[in-house]
Amino acid sequence: MNLIVGSAVHSPPSSSSCANQQYRTINNMAQVSLQVRTSLDLANARFKGDTTISYELILEKFRSIEKPIDKYLTLRDLLRLAPRVYYDLLLKHTEEILPYIYTPTVGEACENYHKLPLKTRGMYLTLHDKGNVLKKLQAWPVQDVKVAVITDGERILGLGDLGRNGMGISEGKITLYTAAAGVNPMQCLPICVDIGTNNPAYLEDPDYRGIKAPRVTGAEFDEFMGEVMESLQAWQAHMLVQFEDFGNNNAFRLLDSWRHKMCAFNDDIQGTACITLAGLLSAARATGKPFNEHRVLFLGAGEAGTGIGELIATYLHLRHGMTMEEGRQHCFFMDSRGLVCKSRTNLQHHKQPFAHDVESCPDLKSAIAALKPTALVGVSTIAKAFDREVVEAMCGLNDRPIIFPLSNPTSKSECTYQEAYEWSKGKVLFASGSPFDPITDAGVVHYPAQANNAYIFPAVGYAAILAKSKEITDEMFVLASEELSSMTDMEELEQGRLFPPFQSIRAISKVLTARVAEKMVDAGLGTAPEGCNDWESYVASNMWNADAL
């Protein structure tokens, strides 16, 4: 095949007057290029009212900045120093900007957060705040907070324990509530809970500013997180809390402990499950085989993978009349010790429901041969785990193999789109966690779908905020998956587009928010706001934009 890998266009910037001089100091520290200063000079002039300078010119200069981390730093300063220009660009060029606010760039930013010239815009809650968490929340400059994204930094993307540096993930994730769903940024609070770190590099690094001690665990962890959650509950009459990048054991326990007590969810478990189910539903349509005839094999059995499995089982239960146990029989998991199966002992709690009565398989290739899956999902953070042999094995079983390497960041992806496309001779139905470039084959452009949680969690979260929902049930995530999948037609699926174009994310979120909020009210979980006669119109009228600044 004669393949041409296309280049993805990415994006934006801006700044204010003495703000510009302040950024130049930062430039010197970070050795940022002349292109950064040029783009910010232009943005500064625009910010001061020079309308002869177009956003297109600012974007052009910004795109010439070579290093993604320099673009990340530029955007951070832009948000702090010239928010109107920042939000104008963010909302008009969301698809371009997103890779520099969140994945893949945020991974590098988090690893080096303590060394970067940044001003944190979220709240740190540390063990030193024990007994005073509520007072600290009550002292926050903005009191009308509707949503918090909270992490303890233990499992940031596929990068492991980044401790206090995990603040970068909360800051990046919460920006998407505004960009994608229109939540007022002043009502969004990023939080990082610093309870120590088990990362030896940070413990020995004189520049690391977090607690330099091993993480607290067990009862001490539960007691402090209990105070944090109870304080958030006491602070606001209704608040959405999103758990982000906690370690596997704590992630499941926190979700189980709080999801029915307040409006809380875990994006790594439920958001990832929702976007993956949407992609699988779209891919199943492309194969022509009903979803209840598919079998999914997962490489990786952590919180993301088993969360997807549980939502698949819930979908099969709600829409195909299966029991949850029957639904789980469609999902199989590989972990570091081989296939999760009934003969295994000492399985972690979240793996046990998927320990089926099948023969043990030591590796992925033998599991593919034995189980004959129609779909392969990577949540392992093992780069290149889906090699040519694996892809060709899937092709030997399926006319249109479904292959989703979901691990983030890009360096941890189980395979690239180009690899999956070439090895499958163009037959693959593909979605990844991080973005890849399109491929042109024989004059036809084929697009890699990105299973971006930003399609889901901002809309579902905003629905819960608007309806003041008591909780977010699994049925809401199933509904969001179905609605998102229905937004692509067969022609788009043939091009590889398992999801609608992300450039239309505000329009997508409007529909998803409306459908989920309406369902929440119908289910008795929430109430319709005063004056809400039509949910889509109500959501559209309550989407924040930069004109509010």
Residue pairs with C-beta under 8 A, 6 or more apart in sequence:
1 422
1 425
1 426
1 441
1 442
2 441
2 442
3 418
3 421
3 422
3 439
3 440
3 441
4 439
4 440
4 441
5 418
5 437
5 438
5 439
6 437
6 438
6 439
6 440
6 445
7 437
8 99
8 435
8 436
8 437
8 438
9 63
9 96
10 63
10 68
10 71
10 96
10 97
10 99
10 100
11 59
11 62
11 63
11 71
11 89
11 93
11 96
11 97
11 100
12 55
12 58
12 59
12 62
12 75
12 78
12 89
12 90
12 93
12 96
12 97
13 36
13 39
13 40
13 43
13 58
13 59
13 61
13 62
13 71
13 74
13 75
13 78
13 89
14 39
14 40
14 43
14 44
14 46
14 47
14 58
14 78
14 82
14 85
14 86
14 89
15 23
15 40
15 43
15 44
15 47
15 77
15 78
15 81
15 82
15 85
16 44
16 47
16 48
16 81
16 82
17 44
17 47
17 48
19 44
19 77
19 80
19 81
19 82
20 40
20 41
20 44
20 81
22 77
22 81
23 37
23 40
23 74
23 77
23 81
24 37
26 32
26 73
26 77
26 117
27 36
27 37
29 117
30 70
30 73
30 116
30 117
32 65
32 70
32 73
32 74
33 65
33 66
33 67
33 70
35 61
35 62
35 64
35 65
35 66
36 65
36 70
36 73
36 74
38 61
39 58
39 61
39 62
39 64
39 65
39 74
40 74
40 77
40 78
42 53
42 57
42 58
42 61
43 58
43 78
43 82
43 85
44 82
45 53
46 53
46 55
46 58
46 85
47 82
47 84
47 85
55 88
55 89
55 92
58 85
58 89
59 89
59 93
59 96
62 71
62 74
65 71
65 74
68 99
68 100
68 104
68 105
68 108
69 105
69 108
69 109
69 112
69 116
71 100
71 105
72 100
72 101
72 105
72 106
72 108
72 109
73 116
73 117
73 118
75 86
75 97
75 100
75 101
76 118
76 119
78 85
78 86
78 89
79 86
79 121
80 119
80 121
83 546
83 549
84 546
84 549
87 178
87 185
87 545
87 546
87 549
88 546
89 97
90 97
90 101
90 175
90 178
90 179
91 179
91 506
91 545
91 546
94 179
94 180
94 502
94 503
94 505
94 506
95 501
95 502
95 503
95 505
97 179
98 176
98 179
98 452
98 454
98 502
99 105
99 435
101 172
101 175
101 176
101 179
102 172
102 173
102 175
102 176
102 454
103 157
103 408
103 409
103 410
103 433
103 434
104 408
104 409
104 410
104 411
104 434
104 435
106 157
106 168
106 169
106 172
107 156
107 157
107 158
107 159
107 408
107 409
107 411
108 409
109 116
109 168
109 172
110 153
110 156
110 157
110 159
110 162
110 165
110 166
110 168
110 169
111 159
111 162
111 165
112 165
113 162
113 164
113 165
113 167
113 168
114 164
114 165
114 202
114 205
114 207
114 208
114 209
114 210
115 207
120 167
120 171
121 171
121 190
122 167
122 170
122 171
122 174
122 189
122 190
122 191
122 192
123 136
123 137
123 140
123 189
123 190
123 191
123 192
124 164
124 167
124 191
124 192
124 193
124 194
125 133
125 136
125 191
125 192
125 193
125 194
125 228
126 193
126 194
126 195
126 211
127 194
127 195
127 196
127 211
127 216
127 224
129 136
130 224
130 227
131 227
133 227
133 228
133 231
134 231
134 234
134 235
137 231
137 232
137 235
138 235
140 189
142 186
142 187
142 189
144 186
144 187
145 187
145 188
145 189
145 235
145 236
145 239
146 183
146 184
146 187
146 188
146 236
146 238
146 239
146 240
146 465
147 174
147 177
147 183
147 187
147 188
147 189
147 239
147 240
147 241
147 242
147 461
147 465
148 174
148 188
148 189
148 190
148 191
148 232
148 239
148 240
148 241
148 242
149 170
149 173
149 174
149 188
149 189
149 190
149 191
149 242
149 244
150 170
150 191
150 192
150 193
150 228
150 241
150 242
150 243
150 244
151 166
151 167
151 169
151 170
151 191
151 192
151 193
151 243
151 244
151 245
151 246
152 166
152 192
152 193
152 194
152 195
152 215
152 245
152 246
152 247
152 250
153 161
153 162
153 163
153 164
153 165
153 166
153 167
153 169
153 192
153 193
153 194
153 197
153 245
154 161
154 166
154 215
154 245
154 246
154 247
154 250
155 161
155 245
155 246
155 247
155 248
155 251
155 268
156 162
156 165
156 166
156 169
156 245
157 169
157 245
157 408
157 409
157 412
158 381
158 407
158 408
158 409
158 412
159 409
159 412
160 199
161 197
161 198
161 199
161 215
161 247
162 197
162 199
162 202
163 194
163 196
163 197
163 199
163 202
163 208
163 210
163 211
164 192
164 194
164 197
164 208
164 209
164 210
164 211
165 202
165 208
165 210
166 192
166 245
167 190
167 192
169 244
169 245
170 190
170 191
170 192
170 244
171 190
173 190
173 242
173 244
173 267
174 188
174 189
174 190
175 185
175 188
176 454
176 457
176 458
177 183
177 185
177 188
177 458
177 461
177 462
178 184
178 185
178 188
178 544
179 454
179 458
179 505
180 454
180 455
180 458
180 459
180 505
180 506
180 509
181 458
181 459
181 461
181 462
181 506
181 509
181 513
181 543
182 462
182 506
182 509
182 539
182 542
182 543
182 544
182 545
183 458
183 461
183 462
183 465
183 544
184 544
184 548
185 544
193 224
193 225
193 228
194 210
194 211
195 211
195 215
195 216
195 221
195 224
196 210
196 211
196 212
196 213
196 214
196 215
196 216
197 203
197 210
197 211
197 212
197 214
197 215
198 214
198 215
202 208
202 210
202 212
203 212
203 213
215 221
216 224
221 250
222 253
225 250
225 254
229 241
229 258
229 261
229 262
229 264
232 239
232 241
232 262
233 239
233 261
233 262
238 263
238 465
238 468
239 262
239 263
240 263
240 264
240 461
240 464
240 465
241 258
241 262
241 263
241 264
241 265
242 264
242 265
242 266
242 267
242 457
242 461
243 251
243 254
243 255
243 264
243 265
243 266
243 267
243 268
244 266
244 267
244 268
245 268
246 254
246 266
246 268
248 302
248 303
248 348
248 350
249 348
251 266
251 268
251 269
251 303
252 269
252 303
252 349
252 350
254 266
255 264
255 265
255 266
255 269
255 270
258 264
259 265
259 471
259 472
260 471
262 470
262 471
263 464
263 469
263 470
263 471
263 472
264 471
264 472
265 271
265 457
265 460
265 461
265 472
266 303
266 307
267 453
267 457
268 303
268 304
268 307
269 303
269 304
269 306
269 307
270 307
270 311
270 472
270 474
270 477
271 453
271 456
271 457
271 460
272 304
272 307
272 308
272 379
272 406
272 451
272 453
273 304
273 307
273 308
273 310
273 311
273 312
273 477
274 311
274 453
274 456
274 457
274 460
274 477
274 478
274 480
274 481
275 451
275 452
275 453
275 455
275 456
275 481
275 484
275 499
276 308
276 311
276 377
276 404
276 406
276 431
276 451
277 308
277 311
277 312
277 315
277 477
277 478
277 481
278 455
278 456
278 480
278 481
278 482
278 484
278 485
278 498
278 499
279 404
279 431
279 449
279 451
279 485
279 498
279 499
280 291
280 294
280 296
280 312
280 375
280 402
280 404
281 291
281 481
281 482
281 485
282 449
282 485
282 488
282 493
282 498
282 499
283 375
283 400
283 402
283 429
283 431
283 493
283 498
284 290
284 291
284 294
284 402
285 485
285 490
285 493
286 400
286 429
286 490
286 493
286 494
286 498
287 294
287 374
287 398
287 399
287 400
287 402
287 429
289 374
291 315
291 316
291 320
292 316
292 320
292 322
292 330
293 374
294 330
294 374
294 375
294 402
295 330
295 331
295 332
295 371
295 372
295 373
295 374
295 375
296 308
296 309
296 312
296 330
296 331
296 332
296 373
296 374
296 375
296 376
296 377
297 332
297 333
297 334
297 364
297 367
297 368
297 371
297 373
297 375
297 376
297 377
298 305
298 308
298 309
298 331
298 332
298 333
298 334
298 377
298 378
298 379
299 334
299 364
299 376
299 377
299 378
299 379
299 380
299 382
299 385
299 386
299 414
300 333
300 334
300 335
300 378
300 379
300 380
300 381
300 382
300 407
301 333
301 334
301 335
301 340
301 350
301 351
301 354
302 379
303 350
304 379
304 406
305 333
305 377
305 379
306 333
306 350
306 351
306 353
306 354
308 331
308 377
308 379
309 328
309 331
309 333
309 353
309 354
310 328
310 353
310 474
311 474
311 477
311 478
311 481
312 327
312 330
312 331
313 322
313 324
313 327
313 328
313 330
313 331
314 324
314 327
314 474
314 475
314 477
314 478
315 327
315 478
315 481
316 322
316 326
316 327
316 330
317 323
317 324
317 326
317 327
318 475
318 478
319 478
320 327
325 353
328 353
328 354
328 356
329 356
331 354
332 339
332 340
332 354
332 356
332 358
332 367
332 371
332 373
333 339
333 340
333 351
333 354
334 340
334 361
334 363
334 364
334 367
334 380
335 351
337 344
338 360
338 361
338 362
338 363
338 367
339 358
339 360
339 361
339 362
339 367
340 347
340 351
340 354
340 355
340 356
341 355
341 356
341 357
341 358
341 359
341 360
341 361
342 355
342 356
342 357
342 358
343 360
344 355
344 360
347 355
358 370
358 371
359 370
361 367
361 370
361 371
364 385
364 390
365 389
365 390
365 393
368 376
368 390
368 393
368 394
368 397
369 393
372 397
373 394
373 397
374 397
374 398
374 401
374 402
375 401
375 402
375 403
375 404
376 386
376 390
376 394
376 401
376 402
376 403
376 404
377 404
377 406
378 385
378 386
378 404
378 405
378 406
378 407
378 413
378 414
378 415
379 406
379 407
380 407
380 414
381 407
381 408
381 412
382 407
382 412
382 414
383 407
383 411
383 412
383 413
383 414
384 414
384 415
385 405
385 414
385 415
386 403
386 405
386 414
386 415
386 419
386 420
387 415
388 419
388 423
391 401
391 403
391 415
391 419
391 420
391 423
391 424
391 428
392 423
392 424
394 401
394 403
394 424
395 401
395 423
395 424
395 425
395 427
395 428
399 427
400 427
400 428
400 429
401 424
401 427
401 428
401 429
402 428
402 429
403 415
403 420
403 424
403 428
403 429
403 430
404 430
404 431
404 432
404 451
405 413
405 414
405 415
405 416
405 420
405 432
405 433
406 414
406 431
406 432
406 433
406 451
407 413
407 414
407 433
408 433
408 434
409 434
410 434
410 435
410 436
413 432
413 433
413 434
416 432
416 436
417 430
417 432
417 436
417 437
417 439
417 448
418 436
418 437
418 439
420 428
420 430
421 428
421 430
421 439
421 441
421 446
426 441
426 446
429 493
429 496
429 498
430 448
430 449
430 496
431 448
431 449
431 450
431 451
431 498
431 499
432 448
432 449
432 450
432 451
433 450
433 451
434 450
435 448
435 450
436 448
436 450
437 448
438 445
438 446
438 447
438 448
438 496
439 445
439 446
439 448
440 446
445 495
446 495
446 496
447 495
447 496
447 497
448 496
449 496
449 497
449 498
449 499
450 499
450 502
451 499
452 499
452 502
454 502
454 505
455 484
455 499
455 502
455 505
455 508
455 512
456 477
456 480
456 481
456 484
456 512
458 509
459 480
459 508
459 509
459 512
459 513
459 516
460 472
460 476
460 477
460 480
460 512
460 513
460 516
462 509
462 513
462 539
463 469
463 476
463 512
463 513
463 514
463 515
463 516
463 517
463 520
464 472
464 516
464 517
464 520
464 526
466 513
466 517
466 529
466 538
466 539
466 542
467 517
467 520
467 521
467 525
467 526
467 527
467 528
467 529
468 526
468 527
469 517
469 520
469 525
469 526
470 525
470 526
471 525
472 520
473 523
473 525
475 519
475 523
476 516
476 519
476 520
479 515
479 516
479 519
480 512
480 515
480 516
483 511
483 512
483 515
484 499
484 500
484 508
484 512
485 498
487 499
487 500
487 508
487 511
488 497
488 498
488 499
488 500
492 500
500 508
506 543
510 536
510 539
510 540
510 543
511 536
513 535
513 539
514 535
514 536
514 538
514 539
515 535
517 526
517 535
517 539
518 535
520 526
521 527
521 528
528 535
529 538
531 538
532 538
